Amino acid sequence: MAEFSATVYQNEFLPDGGTDVNAIVTVTCSGAGTAGQTGAGSAGEIIIVDTSGSMGPQTMAAARAAAQTALDEIVDGTYFAVIAGSDRAMLAYPVVQSGPGMVPMSPQTRQEAQAAVARFVGSGGTAMSTWLDLAVQLFGSVPSVTQRHAILLTDGENREAAGRLDTALGRATGYFQCDCRGAGTDWQVEEVRRIAQALLGTVDIIPSPEQMEGQFREMMRASMARGVADAQLRVWSPQGAQVLFVRQVAPTVEDLTSRRAEVNPLTGAYPTGAWADESRDYHVAVRVAAKAIGQEQLAARVQLVVGDTVLAQGLVKATWSNDSELTATIDRQVAHYTGQTELAAMIQEGLAAKAAGDEATATTKLGRAVQLAAATGNDEATSKLRKVVDVESERDGTVKLKRSVDRADEMALDTASTKTTRVKR
Amino acid sequence: MTRPCPSCGEQLADAAAFCEACGAQVGAADADLAGGPGGVKPPVVAGEAAPFDATFPTRIAGSARAPSGPRPCLACGGVVGPDGYCDSCGTKQPDERDHFREQPAPWVAGVCDRGLVHARNEDALALHAGDTAAGPRAVLVVLDGVSNTDDSHLASLAGARAARDVLRATLPAGLGTAQSRTAAAARLFQQAVDAAQAAIVDLTPDGSEHPPSATFAAAVLEGGRLVVGNIGDSRVYWLPDAGTPSQLSVDDSVAQLQIEAGMTRREAEEGPQGHAITRWLGVDAPDLEPRLCELDLDRPGWLLACSDGLWNYLSEPAALAERLRLAAADAGADPMAVALALVAHANASGGHDNITVALARVSPPPGHNAPDHARGPERESDG
């Protein structure tokens, strides 16, 4: 049985009249086991491969090999299916017309599925809403599957009437998780990131076909290691308090604030999806009514809940003090992740401004990003930023936009913008 | 055969005299206890309703809280979570030793509070309520652990509970004369003091240079009969709704000696020796004989036992009665609300010491008389 623990990092001291409490809660899972093997229902995996006409022969060949590698990684007994996606979604494997649309993995079904994938050729358009809808349908056809995960590979922009994808995304949100990968540089980071974020998955670029196999293997291994099918982060706050935001801040920045589901008037539940043996950090900010100097109160109980069982709890406190040495300190973790969150926003906004031709804004924002990346020790962001801008001063955040930038580098910076580094404790 | 406690519903052990959960006296306990070897059952007058029954139904299911159950938030009344914070407003709850409450019956309640200045709460409180043939009974015990002695917060609480457990037994009626009745009550109070003393001595660390010590004040009300005993400067007051309020206990203090020598109460109590006590419980106690006072109550009012954390600010019976009247005007006849209001008053006045307030709302019907002492062939029950 998986075990969870929660640790709170905060400065609980507020000045006279202070109302806002910030804390980083680190939740760690151990003993997660393997997906679908913990007796709490079966795991299901669906591989969705873009087979539209835009997939060139080289990319298509790499995609076939990558999908086959992913099939190798799926543990025997796991229910699975393969979808070929173009302007409509086709169930490539298993070959069925009705009944359950997923079959358990075995040496035989693996071989059959790999043979089906080998026949993929690119043709037609790109209608991602139909891919997501078919995945929902397939997962739904096997009720014993309670842990649902998909891998989505695309190489192009969605070509559908506005709103279609969002509607389909709404149907899939909270039902299955999806890691997304973009091949080449003709896809839209913002669009695919939206899918990945809604479906609690990762997003990344696969700039060249030879990297595809490795990425697919890694994604599928990670998914198979998630033995805890579904967990919620619950945040209790006192009567009259306001939860300002709840963000996952490590390993990536994901704002969960708007995804609150009410458990009771004082408690909200935020989805966190499946867990492997891993650690995630959450930034919780709560506004409470100010109390008298010397008083202490609880600002939040942050709990990790599986089913209805609380497996870990962290207490976020507030104590009012007139000792300015106590109240003026900002907790290192809070400061670090506040910087990392701003870093992600600066990169995304800077690149958006650059794409829109607003060079002044792009220069300012990416300059700030360089400054934040250096200050928070995010070396990956620093090296990716340096491929897009020429840095004059890291400390002052003064940069110049590079004259010619490899589009893949820019997209890599964009997709990696939400990745954070931890504070050295 | 087990049976549920009529007060809180907890299952009782076989032949239990008291509920383990809420402390209520149950079933045939009076007879079992008082009718032991050498004892005689107290008289039971058939058909005579207990004088308080009409006013205070003391056997209400759920009226008493088990001490280990969830406690209410001191700020908003919500439920306190296992982590010590209120589940509604998040207020941190004080340590249970620093602030606790007891309410064994709707008409009997007490609050024991650390106050604002002292680092720990060395006061203690133990209450009991039940029914006897003579009418509803209440036991109020207050011990004030002396500061700067080792573990006096543990000793005072153990002492208070030990005394309360002795005083749960029905007051002995004696041989039928007022004199023997008083002597029998005196023996029961001496047993209570001795039990408290034993508990305190038991908790005295070996070789302690500052052995724990405490005051003692107890009141037993049974029907209309009230017996009060004290050692030290914790007090018992009788505050009738109409008539003159009075302090029933007599302090064992330098201030009291000075008052007896002619000094004004104010001068003496606020002087340098105002809080020096001349007698106490503990291994170094000079003697252990409580001062006793007996009274038959014939009118509604409030019986109050308190530590000096309260009377520091309201020493004169008239002043105390007035403050209580104001509190009761807001809170009604709920003794818990009134006790909380008095504790709040002491804290608002500075909270310089630990504060304990125990109250019983006494409400004999008009025309009630003290029980007939000569009734039945009675003997004292403690042999």
Interface residues (C-beta under 8 A of the other chain):
Chain A: W236 S237 P238 Q239 G240 A241 L266 V288 Q295 E296 Q297 L298 A299 R301 Q313 L315 K317
Chain B: C76 G78 G81 D83 Y85 C86 D87 S88 C89 G90 T91 K92
